[in-house]
Each structure stands twice: as structure tokens, then as C-alpha cells.
């Protein structure tokens, strides 16, 4: 997911997407523990997407001080 796509989303959409990605990451970790994970790079990319979303949420909700 590109940062530009993330910045265009509303905070509510970002929170929903973050929840989806966290669930996906959890499922990937379960598969990894069971030895069934075929694409281990997805773990890293989902963690990074979550971090990007958290950064965008912080940017949107931060109160700017003079």
C-alpha cells in the first residue's frame, strides 16, 4: 500500500484498514508457526503497512501548536 493512497483515506477508513491488516498479520503468524506459510515476505509488508497507517493517523489527529 502506497503512502499517497493512505493519506487520501479518512481516519475512520484508516482505522478499519489497520484492523484488517492486524488480523491478516495474526493469521500469517499462525500459519508461520504451523509451517504452512508460503510467502514469508507478507509478514514484513503487513507490519510496514500497519506502521504507515499509524503514522498517517497520527498526522491527521495531531493538534498543531503555534
mmCIF file as Biopython writes it, N, C-alpha, C and O atoms, coordinates in Angstrom:
data_model
#
loop_
_atom_site.group_PDB
_atom_site.id
_atom_site.type_symbol
_atom_site.label_atom_id
_atom_site.label_alt_id
_atom_site.label_comp_id
_atom_site.label_asym_id
_atom_site.label_entity_id
_atom_site.label_seq_id
_atom_site.pdbx_PDB_ins_code
_atom_site.Cartn_x
_atom_site.Cartn_y
_atom_site.Cartn_z
_atom_site.occupancy
_atom_site.B_iso_or_equiv
_atom_site.auth_seq_id
_atom_site.auth_asym_id
_atom_site.pdbx_PDB_model_num
ATOM 1   N N  . UNK A ? 1  ? 0.833   -1.160  0.000  1.0 0.0 1  A 1 
ATOM 2   C CA . UNK A ? 1  ? 0.000   0.000   0.000  1.0 0.0 1  A 1 
ATOM 3   C C  . UNK A ? 1  ? 0.893   1.243   0.000  1.0 0.0 1  A 1 
ATOM 4   O O  . UNK A ? 1  ? 1.815   1.345   0.809  1.0 0.0 1  A 1 
ATOM 5   N N  . UNK A ? 2  ? 0.628   2.163   -0.882 1.0 0.0 2  A 1 
ATOM 6   C CA . UNK A ? 2  ? 1.427   3.365   -1.023 1.0 0.0 2  A 1 
ATOM 7   C C  . UNK A ? 2  ? 0.997   4.422   -0.010 1.0 0.0 2  A 1 
ATOM 8   O O  . UNK A ? 2  ? -0.170  4.481   0.378  1.0 0.0 2  A 1 
ATOM 9   N N  . UNK A ? 3  ? 1.939   5.248   0.411  1.0 0.0 3  A 1 
ATOM 10  C CA . UNK A ? 3  ? 1.653   6.280   1.404  1.0 0.0 3  A 1 
ATOM 11  C C  . UNK A ? 3  ? 0.663   7.297   0.846  1.0 0.0 3  A 1 
ATOM 12  O O  . UNK A ? 3  ? -0.147  7.839   1.598  1.0 0.0 3  A 1 
ATOM 13  N N  . UNK A ? 4  ? 0.714   7.563   -0.451 1.0 0.0 4  A 1 
ATOM 14  C CA . UNK A ? 4  ? -0.227  8.509   -1.055 1.0 0.0 4  A 1 
ATOM 15  C C  . UNK A ? 4  ? -1.657  7.985   -0.939 1.0 0.0 4  A 1 
ATOM 16  O O  . UNK A ? 4  ? -2.569  8.759   -0.650 1.0 0.0 4  A 1 
ATOM 17  N N  . UNK A ? 5  ? -1.867  6.703   -1.155 1.0 0.0 5  A 1 
ATOM 18  C CA . UNK A ? 5  ? -3.192  6.101   -1.010 1.0 0.0 5  A 1 
ATOM 19  C C  . UNK A ? 5  ? -3.671  6.226   0.435  1.0 0.0 5  A 1 
ATOM 20  O O  . UNK A ? 5  ? -4.844  6.495   0.692  1.0 0.0 5  A 1 
ATOM 21  N N  . UNK A ? 6  ? -2.760  6.029   1.355  1.0 0.0 6  A 1 
ATOM 22  C CA . UNK A ? 6  ? -3.098  6.078   2.771  1.0 0.0 6  A 1 
ATOM 23  C C  . UNK A ? 6  ? -3.486  7.492   3.173  1.0 0.0 6  A 1 
ATOM 24  O O  . UNK A ? 6  ? -4.452  7.679   3.913  1.0 0.0 6  A 1 
ATOM 25  N N  . UNK A ? 7  ? -2.761  8.474   2.706  1.0 0.0 7  A 1 
ATOM 26  C CA . UNK A ? 7  ? -3.038  9.865   3.079  1.0 0.0 7  A 1 
ATOM 27  C C  . UNK A ? 7  ? -4.373  10.353  2.529  1.0 0.0 7  A 1 
ATOM 28  O O  . UNK A ? 7  ? -4.951  11.292  3.076  1.0 0.0 7  A 1 
ATOM 29  N N  . UNK A ? 8  ? -4.869  9.744   1.472  1.0 0.0 8  A 1 
ATOM 30  C CA . UNK A ? 8  ? -6.150  10.142  0.898  1.0 0.0 8  A 1 
ATOM 31  C C  . UNK A ? 8  ? -7.339  9.580   1.674  1.0 0.0 8  A 1 
ATOM 32  O O  . UNK A ? 8  ? -8.467  10.037  1.492  1.0 0.0 8  A 1 
ATOM 33  N N  . UNK A ? 9  ? -7.100  8.606   2.526  1.0 0.0 9  A 1 
ATOM 34  C CA . UNK A ? 9  ? -8.180  7.967   3.282  1.0 0.0 9  A 1 
ATOM 35  C C  . UNK A ? 9  ? -8.528  8.802   4.516  1.0 0.0 9  A 1 
ATOM 36  O O  . UNK A ? 9  ? -7.703  9.560   5.025  1.0 0.0 9  A 1 
ATOM 37  N N  . UNK A ? 10 ? -9.774  8.643   4.985  1.0 0.0 10 A 1 
ATOM 38  C CA . UNK A ? 10 ? -10.188 9.318   6.213  1.0 0.0 10 A 1 
ATOM 39  C C  . UNK A ? 10 ? -9.683  8.514   7.413  1.0 0.0 10 A 1 
ATOM 40  O O  . UNK A ? 10 ? -9.241  7.373   7.273  1.0 0.0 10 A 1 
ATOM 41  N N  . UNK A ? 11 ? -9.757  9.132   8.591  1.0 0.0 11 A 1 
ATOM 42  C CA . UNK A ? 11 ? -9.281  8.463   9.808  1.0 0.0 11 A 1 
ATOM 43  C C  . UNK A ? 11 ? -10.092 7.196   10.064 1.0 0.0 11 A 1 
ATOM 44  O O  . UNK A ? 11 ? -9.538  6.176   10.473 1.0 0.0 11 A 1 
ATOM 45  N N  . UNK A ? 12 ? -11.388 7.255   9.827  1.0 0.0 12 A 1 
ATOM 46  C CA . UNK A ? 12 ? -12.243 6.087   10.051 1.0 0.0 12 A 1 
ATOM 47  C C  . UNK A ? 12 ? -11.856 4.933   9.117  1.0 0.0 12 A 1 
ATOM 48  O O  . UNK A ? 12 ? -11.785 3.778   9.537  1.0 0.0 12 A 1 
ATOM 49  N N  . UNK A ? 13 ? -11.610 5.261   7.858  1.0 0.0 13 A 1 
ATOM 50  C CA . UNK A ? 13 ? -11.175 4.246   6.894  1.0 0.0 13 A 1 
ATOM 51  C C  . UNK A ? 13 ? -9.818  3.668   7.292  1.0 0.0 13 A 1 
ATOM 52  O O  . UNK A ? 13 ? -9.579  2.468   7.156  1.0 0.0 13 A 1 
ATOM 53  N N  . UNK A ? 14 ? -8.929  4.541   7.789  1.0 0.0 14 A 1 
ATOM 54  C CA . UNK A ? 14 ? -7.605  4.086   8.206  1.0 0.0 14 A 1 
ATOM 55  C C  . UNK A ? 14 ? -7.706  3.124   9.382  1.0 0.0 14 A 1 
ATOM 56  O O  . UNK A ? 14 ? -7.011  2.109   9.420  1.0 0.0 14 A 1 
ATOM 57  N N  . UNK A ? 15 ? -8.565  3.439   10.332 1.0 0.0 15 A 1 
ATOM 58  C CA . UNK A ? 15 ? -8.728  2.554   11.486 1.0 0.0 15 A 1 
ATOM 59  C C  . UNK A ? 15 ? -9.277  1.194   11.067 1.0 0.0 15 A 1 
ATOM 60  O O  . UNK A ? 15 ? -8.849  0.163   11.585 1.0 0.0 15 A 1 
ATOM 61  N N  . UNK A ? 16 ? -10.223 1.191   10.131 1.0 0.0 16 A 1 
ATOM 62  C CA . UNK A ? 16 ? -10.761 -0.075  9.628  1.0 0.0 16 A 1 
ATOM 63  C C  . UNK A ? 16 ? -9.692  -0.886  8.898  1.0 0.0 16 A 1 
ATOM 64  O O  . UNK A ? 16 ? -9.582  -2.097  9.087  1.0 0.0 16 A 1 
ATOM 65  N N  . UNK A ? 17 ? -8.912  -0.209  8.068  1.0 0.0 17 A 1 
ATOM 66  C CA . UNK A ? 17 ? -7.851  -0.897  7.313  1.0 0.0 17 A 1 
ATOM 67  C C  . UNK A ? 17 ? -6.781  -1.436  8.256  1.0 0.0 17 A 1 
ATOM 68  O O  . UNK A ? 17 ? -6.250  -2.526  8.046  1.0 0.0 17 A 1 
ATOM 69  N N  . UNK A ? 18 ? -6.468  -0.662  9.302  1.0 0.0 18 A 1 
ATOM 70  C CA . UNK A ? 18 ? -5.480  -1.111  10.287 1.0 0.0 18 A 1 
ATOM 71  C C  . UNK A ? 18 ? -5.956  -2.385  10.976 1.0 0.0 18 A 1 
ATOM 72  O O  . UNK A ? 18 ? -5.181  -3.321  11.172 1.0 0.0 18 A 1 
ATOM 73  N N  . UNK A ? 19 ? -7.233  -2.414  11.339 1.0 0.0 19 A 1 
ATOM 74  C CA . UNK A ? 19 ? -7.791  -3.600  11.984 1.0 0.0 19 A 1 
ATOM 75  C C  . UNK A ? 19 ? -7.718  -4.821  11.057 1.0 0.0 19 A 1 
ATOM 76  O O  . UNK A ? 19 ? -7.399  -5.925  11.498 1.0 0.0 19 A 1 
ATOM 77  N N  . UNK A ? 20 ? -8.016  -4.611  9.775  1.0 0.0 20 A 1 
ATOM 78  C CA . UNK A ? 20 ? -7.929  -5.706  8.795  1.0 0.0 20 A 1 
ATOM 79  C C  . UNK A ? 20 ? -6.491  -6.221  8.674  1.0 0.0 20 A 1 
ATOM 80  O O  . UNK A ? 20 ? -6.256  -7.429  8.648  1.0 0.0 20 A 1 
ATOM 81  N N  . UNK A ? 21 ? -5.540  -5.298  8.603  1.0 0.0 21 A 1 
ATOM 82  C CA . UNK A ? 21 ? -4.142  -5.692  8.462  1.0 0.0 21 A 1 
ATOM 83  C C  . UNK A ? 21 ? -3.619  -6.404  9.709  1.0 0.0 21 A 1 
ATOM 84  O O  . UNK A ? 21 ? -2.818  -7.333  9.603  1.0 0.0 21 A 1 
ATOM 85  N N  . UNK A ? 22 ? -4.066  -5.977  10.881 1.0 0.0 22 A 1 
ATOM 86  C CA . UNK A ? 22 ? -3.661  -6.649  12.111 1.0 0.0 22 A 1 
ATOM 87  C C  . UNK A ? 22 ? -4.186  -8.081  12.138 1.0 0.0 22 A 1 
ATOM 88  O O  . UNK A ? 22 ? -3.480  -8.995  12.565 1.0 0.0 22 A 1 
ATOM 89  N N  . UNK A ? 23 ? -5.422  -8.280  11.682 1.0 0.0 23 A 1 
ATOM 90  C CA . UNK A ? 23 ? -5.989  -9.624  11.616 1.0 0.0 23 A 1 
ATOM 91  C C  . UNK A ? 23 ? -5.223  -10.478 10.610 1.0 0.0 23 A 1 
ATOM 92  O O  . UNK A ? 23 ? -4.947  -11.652 10.857 1.0 0.0 23 A 1 
ATOM 93  N N  . UNK A ? 24 ? -4.886  -9.873  9.472  1.0 0.0 24 A 1 
ATOM 94  C CA . UNK A ? 24 ? -4.117  -10.583 8.453  1.0 0.0 24 A 1 
ATOM 95  C C  . UNK A ? 24 ? -2.738  -10.981 8.989  1.0 0.0 24 A 1 
ATOM 96  O O  . UNK A ? 24 ? -2.282  -12.102 8.763  1.0 0.0 24 A 1 
ATOM 97  N N  . UNK A ? 25 ? -2.082  -10.066 9.692  1.0 0.0 25 A 1 
ATOM 98  C CA . UNK A ? 25 ? -0.762  -10.349 10.259 1.0 0.0 25 A 1 
ATOM 99  C C  . UNK A ? 25 ? -0.853  -11.468 11.292 1.0 0.0 25 A 1 
ATOM 100 O O  . UNK A ? 25 ? 0.026   -12.327 11.361 1.0 0.0 25 A 1 
ATOM 101 N N  . UNK A ? 26 ? -1.899  -11.455 12.082 1.0 0.0 26 A 1 
ATOM 102 C CA . UNK A ? 26 ? -2.100  -12.514 13.064 1.0 0.0 26 A 1 
ATOM 103 C C  . UNK A ? 26 ? -2.240  -13.867 12.371 1.0 0.0 26 A 1 
ATOM 104 O O  . UNK A ? 26 ? -1.619  -14.847 12.784 1.0 0.0 26 A 1 
ATOM 105 N N  . UNK A ? 27 ? -3.053  -13.917 11.322 1.0 0.0 27 A 1 
ATOM 106 C CA . UNK A ? 27 ? -3.247  -15.168 10.588 1.0 0.0 27 A 1 
ATOM 107 C C  . UNK A ? 27 ? -1.945  -15.643 9.948  1.0 0.0 27 A 1 
ATOM 108 O O  . UNK A ? 27 ? -1.670  -16.842 9.909  1.0 0.0 27 A 1 
ATOM 109 N N  . UNK A ? 28 ? -1.148  -14.704 9.449  1.0 0.0 28 A 1 
ATOM 110 C CA . UNK A ? 28 ? 0.130   -15.077 8.851  1.0 0.0 28 A 1 
ATOM 111 C C  . UNK A ? 28 ? 1.083   -15.647 9.900  1.0 0.0 28 A 1 
ATOM 112 O O  . UNK A ? 28 ? 1.805   -16.604 9.624  1.0 0.0 28 A 1 
ATOM 113 N N  . UNK A ? 29 ? 1.089   -15.065 11.102 1.0 0.0 29 A 1 
ATOM 114 C CA . UNK A ? 29 ? 1.946   -15.589 12.169 1.0 0.0 29 A 1 
ATOM 115 C C  . UNK A ? 29 ? 1.517   -16.993 12.584 1.0 0.0 29 A 1 
ATOM 116 O O  . UNK A ? 29 ? 2.358   -17.844 12.873 1.0 0.0 29 A 1 
ATOM 117 N N  . UNK A ? 30 ? 0.215   -17.232 12.611 1.0 0.0 30 A 1 
ATOM 118 C CA . UNK A ? 30 ? -0.291  -18.565 12.943 1.0 0.0 30 A 1 
ATOM 119 C C  . UNK A ? 30 ? 0.157   -19.573 11.886 1.0 0.0 30 A 1 
ATOM 120 O O  . UNK A ? 30 ? 0.586   -20.680 12.213 1.0 0.0 30 A 1 
ATOM 121 N N  . UNK A ? 31 ? 0.054   -19.179 10.621 1.0 0.0 31 A 1 
ATOM 122 C CA . UNK A ? 31 ? 0.499   -20.056 9.540  1.0 0.0 31 A 1 
ATOM 123 C C  . UNK A ? 31 ? 1.995   -20.317 9.634  1.0 0.0 31 A 1 
ATOM 124 O O  . UNK A ? 31 ? 2.447   -21.434 9.384  1.0 0.0 31 A 1 
ATOM 125 N N  . UNK A ? 32 ? 2.765   -19.297 9.990  1.0 0.0 32 A 1 
ATOM 126 C CA . UNK A ? 32 ? 4.211   -19.457 10.097 1.0 0.0 32 A 1 
ATOM 127 C C  . UNK A ? 32 ? 4.557   -20.449 11.202 1.0 0.0 32 A 1 
ATOM 128 O O  . UNK A ? 32 ? 5.437   -21.291 11.027 1.0 0.0 32 A 1 
ATOM 129 N N  . UNK A ? 33 ? 3.876   -20.355 12.328 1.0 0.0 33 A 1 
ATOM 130 C CA . UNK A ? 33 ? 4.134   -21.270 13.437 1.0 0.0 33 A 1 
ATOM 131 C C  . UNK A ? 33 ? 3.784   -22.702 13.068 1.0 0.0 33 A 1 
ATOM 132 O O  . UNK A ? 33 ? 4.418   -23.643 13.545 1.0 0.0 33 A 1 
ATOM 133 N N  . UNK A ? 34 ? 2.776   -22.869 12.220 1.0 0.0 34 A 1 
ATOM 134 C CA . UNK A ? 34 ? 2.383   -24.199 11.784 1.0 0.0 34 A 1 
ATOM 135 C C  . UNK A ? 34 ? 3.195   -24.703 10.611 1.0 0.0 34 A 1 
ATOM 136 O O  . UNK A ? 34 ? 3.003   -25.840 10.180 1.0 0.0 34 A 1 
ATOM 137 N N  . UNK A ? 35 ? 4.088   -23.901 10.086 1.0 0.0 35 A 1 
ATOM 138 C CA . UNK A ? 35 ? 4.923   -24.312 8.965  1.0 0.0 35 A 1 
ATOM 139 C C  . UNK A ? 35 ? 4.189   -24.300 7.637  1.0 0.0 35 A 1 
ATOM 140 O O  . UNK A ? 35 ? 4.618   -24.966 6.695  1.0 0.0 35 A 1 
ATOM 141 N N  . UNK A ? 36 ? 3.104   -23.568 7.538  1.0 0.0 36 A 1 
ATOM 142 C CA . UNK A ? 36 ? 2.300   -23.556 6.319  1.0 0.0 36 A 1 
ATOM 143 C C  . UNK A ? 36 ? 2.417   -22.255 5.529  1.0 0.0 36 A 1 
ATOM 144 O O  . UNK A ? 36 ? 1.764   -22.106 4.497  1.0 0.0 36 A 1 
ATOM 145 N N  . UNK A ? 37 ? 3.235   -21.314 5.993  1.0 0.0 37 A 1 
ATOM 146 C CA . UNK A ? 37 ? 3.343   -20.020 5.340  1.0 0.0 37 A 1 
ATOM 147 C C  . UNK A ? 37 ? 4.209   -20.142 4.093  1.0 0.0 37 A 1 
ATOM 148 O O  . UNK A ? 37 ? 5.391   -20.477 4.170  1.0 0.0 37 A 1 
ATOM 149 N N  . UNK A ? 38 ? 3.594   -19.862 2.931  1.0 0.0 38 A 1 
ATOM 150 C CA . UNK A ? 38 ? 4.306   -19.988 1.663  1.0 0.0 38 A 1 
ATOM 151 C C  . UNK A ? 38 ? 5.021   -18.699 1.266  1.0 0.0 38 A 1 
ATOM 152 O O  . UNK A ? 38 ? 6.020   -18.744 0.549  1.0 0.0 38 A 1 
ATOM 153 N N  . UNK A ? 39 ? 4.522   -17.554 1.723  1.0 0.0 39 A 1 
ATOM 154 C CA . UNK A ? 39 ? 5.103   -16.269 1.344  1.0 0.0 39 A 1 
ATOM 155 C C  . UNK A ? 39 ? 5.464   -15.480 2.605  1.0 0.0 39 A 1 
ATOM 156 O O  . UNK A ? 39 ? 4.681   -14.640 3.048  1.0 0.0 39 A 1 
ATOM 157 N N  . UNK A ? 40 ? 6.625   -15.736 3.180  1.0 0.0 40 A 1 
ATOM 158 C CA . UNK A ? 40 ? 7.001   -15.072 4.427  1.0 0.0 40 A 1 
ATOM 159 C C  . UNK A ? 40 ? 7.207   -13.561 4.298  1.0 0.0 40 A 1 
ATOM 160 O O  . UNK A ? 40 ? 7.177   -12.852 5.304  1.0 0.0 40 A 1 
ATOM 161 N N  . UNK A ? 41 ? 7.413   -13.064 3.094  1.0 0.0 41 A 1 
ATOM 162 C CA . UNK A ? 41 ? 7.593   -11.629 2.915  1.0 0.0 41 A 1 
ATOM 163 C C  . UNK A ? 41 ? 6.313   -10.848 3.237  1.0 0.0 41 A 1 
ATOM 164 O O  . UNK A ? 41 ? 6.371   -9.643  3.484  1.0 0.0 41 A 1 
ATOM 165 N N  . UNK A ? 42 ? 5.167   -11.521 3.237  1.0 0.0 42 A 1 
ATOM 166 C CA . UNK A ? 42 ? 3.914   -10.848 3.540  1.0 0.0 42 A 1 
ATOM 167 C C  . UNK A ? 42 ? 3.858   -10.360 4.984  1.0 0.0 42 A 1 
ATOM 168 O O  . UNK A ? 42 ? 3.195   -9.366  5.280  1.0 0.0 42 A 1 
ATOM 169 N N  . UNK A ? 43 ? 4.553   -11.056 5.885  1.0 0.0 43 A 1 
ATOM 170 C CA . UNK A ? 43 ? 4.604   -10.618 7.280  1.0 0.0 43 A 1 
ATOM 171 C C  . UNK A ? 43 ? 5.244   -9.238  7.381  1.0 0.0 43 A 1 
ATOM 172 O O  . UNK A ? 43 ? 4.718   -8.342  8.042  1.0 0.0 43 A 1 
ATOM 173 N N  . UNK A ? 44 ? 6.370   -9.083  6.725  1.0 0.0 44 A 1 
ATOM 174 C CA . UNK A ? 44 ? 7.100   -7.813  6.768  1.0 0.0 44 A 1 
ATOM 175 C C  . UNK A ? 44 ? 6.282   -6.690  6.125  1.0 0.0 44 A 1 
ATOM 176 O O  . UNK A ? 44 ? 6.208   -5.586  6.664  1.0 0.0 44 A 1 
ATOM 177 N N  . UNK A ? 45 ? 5.678   -6.970  4.989  1.0 0.0 45 A 1 
ATOM 178 C CA . UNK A ? 45 ? 4.921   -5.924  4.305  1.0 0.0 45 A 1 
ATOM 179 C C  . UNK A ? 45 ? 3.671   -5.520  5.086  1.0 0.0 45 A 1 
ATOM 180 O O  . UNK A ? 45 ? 3.294   -4.348  5.079  1.0 0.0 45 A 1 
ATOM 181 N N  . UNK A ? 46 ? 3.026   -6.469  5.757  1.0 0.0 46 A 1 
ATOM 182 C CA . UNK A ? 46 ? 1.841   -6.110  6.539  1.0 0.0 46 A 1 
ATOM 183 C C  . UNK A ? 46 ? 2.231   -5.276  7.759  1.0 0.0 46 A 1 
ATOM 184 O O  . UNK A ? 46 ? 1.518   -4.342  8.125  1.0 0.0 46 A 1 
ATOM 185 N N  . UNK A ? 47 ? 3.363   -5.609  8.390  1.0 0.0 47 A 1 
ATOM 186 C CA . UNK A ? 47 ? 3.830   -4.802  9.531  1.0 0.0 47 A 1 
ATOM 187 C C  . UNK A ? 47 ? 4.142   -3.373  9.093  1.0 0.0 47 A 1 
ATOM 188 O O  . UNK A ? 47 ? 3.820   -2.417  9.797  1.0 0.0 47 A 1 
ATOM 189 N N  . UNK A ? 48 ? 4.759   -3.238  7.947  1.0 0.0 48 A 1 
ATOM 190 C CA . UNK A ? 48 ? 5.112   -1.907  7.445  1.0 0.0 48 A 1 
ATOM 191 C C  . UNK A ? 48 ? 3.868   -1.109  7.053  1.0 0.0 48 A 1 
ATOM 192 O O  . UNK A ? 48 ? 3.808   0.100   7.280  1.0 0.0 48 A 1 
ATOM 193 N N  . UNK A ? 49 ? 2.875   -1.782  6.464  1.0 0.0 49 A 1 
ATOM 194 C CA . UNK A ? 49 ? 1.633   -1.097  6.131  1.0 0.0 49 A 1 
ATOM 195 C C  . UNK A ? 49 ? 0.926   -0.600  7.390  1.0 0.0 49 A 1 
ATOM 196 O O  . UNK A ? 49 ? 0.385   0.505   7.408  1.0 0.0 49 A 1 
ATOM 197 N N  . UNK A ? 50 ? 0.934   -1.413  8.433  1.0 0.0 50 A 1 
ATOM 198 C CA . UNK A ? 50 ? 0.325   -1.006  9.700  1.0 0.0 50 A 1 
ATOM 199 C C  . UNK A ? 50 ? 1.042   0.228   10.239 1.0 0.0 50 A 1 
ATOM 200 O O  . UNK A ? 50 ? 0.397   1.164   10.711 1.0 0.0 50 A 1 
ATOM 201 N N  . UNK A ? 51 ? 2.362   0.235   10.172 1.0 0.0 51 A 1 
ATOM 202 C CA . UNK A ? 51 ? 3.138   1.375   10.652 1.0 0.0 51 A 1 
ATOM 203 C C  . UNK A ? 51 ? 2.833   2.626   9.827  1.0 0.0 51 A 1 
ATOM 204 O O  . UNK A ? 51 ? 2.716   3.718   10.384 1.0 0.0 51 A 1 
ATOM 205 N N  . UNK A ? 52 ? 2.706   2.479   8.519  1.0 0.0 52 A 1 
ATOM 206 C CA . UNK A ? 52 ? 2.372   3.623   7.665  1.0 0.0 52 A 1 
ATOM 207 C C  . UNK A ? 52 ? 1.006   4.192   8.035  1.0 0.0 52 A 1 
ATOM 208 O O  . UNK A ? 52 ? 0.822   5.408   8.096  1.0 0.0 52 A 1 
ATOM 209 N N  . UNK A ? 53 ? 0.055   3.300   8.279  1.0 0.0 53 A 1 
ATOM 210 C CA . UNK A ? 53 ? -1.297  3.732   8.644  1.0 0.0 53 A 1 
ATOM 211 C C  . UNK A ? 53 ? -1.275  4.445   9.992  1.0 0.0 53 A 1 
ATOM 212 O O  . UNK A ? 53 ? -1.914  5.486   10.150 1.0 0.0 53 A 1 
ATOM 213 N N  . UNK A ? 54 ? -0.550  3.900   10.961 1.0 0.0 54 A 1 
ATOM 214 C CA . UNK A ? 54 ? -0.457  4.548   12.266 1.0 0.0 54 A 1 
ATOM 215 C C  . UNK A ? 54 ? 0.163   5.945   12.150 1.0 0.0 54 A 1 
ATOM 216 O O  . UNK A ? 54 ? -0.263  6.874   12.837 1.0 0.0 54 A 1 
ATOM 217 N N  . UNK A ? 55 ? 1.151   6.088   11.294 1.0 0.0 55 A 1 
ATOM 218 C CA . UNK A ? 55 ? 1.778   7.387   11.077 1.0 0.0 55 A 1 
ATOM 219 C C  . UNK A ? 55 ? 0.780   8.369   10.473 1.0 0.0 55 A 1 
ATOM 220 O O  . UNK A ? 55 ? 0.714   9.526   10.889 1.0 0.0 55 A 1 
ATOM 221 N N  . UNK A ? 56 ? 0.012   7.917   9.505  1.0 0.0 56 A 1 
ATOM 222 C CA . UNK A ? 56 ? -0.975  8.790   8.864  1.0 0.0 56 A 1 
ATOM 223 C C  . UNK A ? 56 ? -2.069  9.190   9.855  1.0 0.0 56 A 1 
ATOM 224 O O  . UNK A ? 56 ? -2.525  10.333  9.839  1.0 0.0 56 A 1 
ATOM 225 N N  . UNK A ? 57 ? -2.488  8.273   10.705 1.0 0.0 57 A 1 
ATOM 226 C CA . UNK A ? 57 ? -3.497  8.590   11.717 1.0 0.0 57 A 1 
ATOM 227 C C  . UNK A ? 57 ? -2.962  9.655   12.661 1.0 0.0 57 A 1 
ATOM 228 O O  . UNK A ? 57 ? -3.676  10.593  13.015 1.0 0.0 57 A 1 
ATOM 229 N N  . UNK A ? 58 ? -1.705  9.512   13.070 1.0 0.0 58 A 1 
ATOM 230 C CA . UNK A ? 58 ? -1.090  10.487  13.957 1.0 0.0 58 A 1 
ATOM 231 C C  . UNK A ? 58 ? -1.012  11.857  13.281 1.0 0.0 58 A 1 
ATOM 232 O O  . UNK A ? 58 ? -1.282  12.880  13.910 1.0 0.0 58 A 1 
ATOM 233 N N  . UNK A ? 59 ? -0.648  11.873  12.024 1.0 0.0 59 A 1 
ATOM 234 C CA . UNK A ? 59 ? -0.567  13.136  11.289 1.0 0.0 59 A 1 
ATOM 235 C C  . UNK A ? 59 ? -1.933  13.818  11.207 1.0 0.0 59 A 1 
ATOM 236 O O  . UNK A ? 59 ? -2.029  15.036  11.361 1.0 0.0 59 A 1 
ATOM 237 N N  . UNK A ? 60 ? -2.978  13.043  10.969 1.0 0.0 60 A 1 
ATOM 238 C CA . UNK A ? 60 ? -4.304  13.607  10.805 1.0 0.0 60 A 1 
ATOM 239 C C  . UNK A ? 60 ? -4.923  14.071  12.127 1.0 0.0 60 A 1 
ATOM 240 O O  . UNK A ? 60 ? -5.707  15.020  12.149 1.0 0.0 60 A 1 
ATOM 241 N N  . UNK A ? 61 ? -4.571  13.405  13.221 1.0 0.0 61 A 1 
ATOM 242 C CA . UNK A ? 61 ? -5.197  13.729  14.500 1.0 0.0 61 A 1 
ATOM 243 C C  . UNK A ? 61 ? -4.343  14.644  15.381 1.0 0.0 61 A 1 
ATOM 244 O O  . UNK A ? 61 ? -4.807  15.098  16.427 1.0 0.0 61 A 1 
ATOM 245 N N  . UNK A ? 62 ? -3.131  14.912  14.980 1.0 0.0 62 A 1 
ATOM 246 C CA . UNK A ? 62 ? -2.241  15.762  15.778 1.0 0.0 62 A 1 
ATOM 247 C C  . UNK A ? 62 ? -2.754  17.201  15.791 1.0 0.0 62 A 1 
ATOM 248 O O  . UNK A ? 62 ? -3.146  17.754  14.764 1.0 0.0 62 A 1 
ATOM 249 N N  . UNK A ? 63 ? -2.737  17.780  16.974 1.0 0.0 63 A 1 
ATOM 250 C CA . UNK A ? 63 ? -3.134  19.174  17.112 1.0 0.0 63 A 1 
ATOM 251 C C  . UNK A ? 63 ? -1.888  20.019  16.897 1.0 0.0 63 A 1 
ATOM 252 O O  . UNK A ? 63 ? -0.877  19.850  17.580 1.0 0.0 63 A 1 
ATOM 253 N N  . UNK A ? 64 ? -1.977  20.913  15.955 1.0 0.0 64 A 1 
ATOM 254 C CA . UNK A ? 64 ? -0.829  21.752  15.630 1.0 0.0 64 A 1 
ATOM 255 C C  . UNK A ? 64 ? -0.771  22.922  16.598 1.0 0.0 64 A 1 
ATOM 256 O O  . UNK A ? 64 ? -1.736  23.671  16.748 1.0 0.0 64 A 1 
ATOM 257 N N  . UNK A ? 65 ? 0.367   23.065  17.248 1.0 0.0 65 A 1 
ATOM 258 C CA . UNK A ? 65 ? 0.552   24.146  18.207 1.0 0.0 65 A 1 
ATOM 259 C C  . UNK A ? 65 ? 1.308   25.292  17.536 1.0 0.0 65 A 1 
ATOM 260 O O  . UNK A ? 65 ? 2.190   25.048  16.713 1.0 0.0 65 A 1 
ATOM 261 N N  . UNK A ? 66 ? 0.975   26.532  17.874 1.0 0.0 66 A 1 
ATOM 262 C CA . UNK A ? 66 ? 1.642   27.684  17.232 1.0 0.0 66 A 1 
ATOM 263 C C  . UNK A ? 66 ? 3.066   27.841  17.709 1.0 0.0 66 A 1 
ATOM 264 O O  . UNK A ? 66 ? 3.767   28.754  17.273 1.0 0.0 66 A 1 
#
